[in-house]
């Protein structure tokens, strides 16, 4: 027998084939499901793939399969565009000792014709590969990490002292969606520290001014302006779409409201505050560390809260702290390093010293304590508490 058709017939008689619908049933099974391997070429893969599939082009299959699927007895399903290349690939894997391999009959074409779910992969453009090359070079980030950042959504609460530097660095790093919450306009006195704004934007809404700077810096970033203040009525709707919230709020009522709403929705908050020459920073990660109320169960009396009043601050200080917030957010998004959950960093700008305090979750905390159901958390506007913006 010499024709390709007879070779293929021969191969198919020696391998298992699985129908797309049966494969979908196995993938939906919840527990252990087969390892799905897509052996098509890049130009085919970018048109769409089956969610969860590992992509190993046919030419690399034998070279890379042992890294992708170390166990020889694992259930493997291979697919290509029409079911021919995957049949040959299945035969080859059997010869390599894989004992439970199947080829999906009809390939990705049949999968789509059956109306089964597929996704379009995120593929970086050559310009993006160039732009993010210093990230991609880091094995801990790589192209996959950069794509993760591009797909991430971070909300900066405040486009002022802390929000300005963190938003700029997050935008430069390629965090794909940046929400900005601020109802203020740019004032001459902001320019001493809020480097996202500029002289020609005095009087312009801060969210608009920040969006202009970001658009100029990185066109990959979508800015979502929220020209408003957080209230018990709007907070859940505003924060819901985001992965992480950077708290650059300048007042206590907003910090409590954000804390409670973020716990309700299970969102991490990178918290910071600044006062004169000192900055503080920590991460509140639900179920991992304490929350804001573990530290301060209730708002302090209004006259004890310095940030309720106009206070001086060294211009560089919010830059230092805001950038540390951005760094924490990027770490959390990429799952890198040790998070600041459970640690409070205190920065003394005059002594140039960093201190670290351990923070513990309070089992009796009203919002994250033992037995507290996040759904039952009530959101409170402490409107009467303080009505002067910091
Ligand atoms: Zn708590």
Boltz pocket constraint, residues with backbone or C-beta under 6 A from the ligand:
constraints:
  - pocket:
      binder: B
      contacts: [[A, 290], [A, 291], [A, 292], [A, 293], [A, 294], [A, 295], [A, 361], [A, 362], [A, 365], [A, 366], [A, 367], [A, 368], [A, 369]]
      max_distance: 6.0
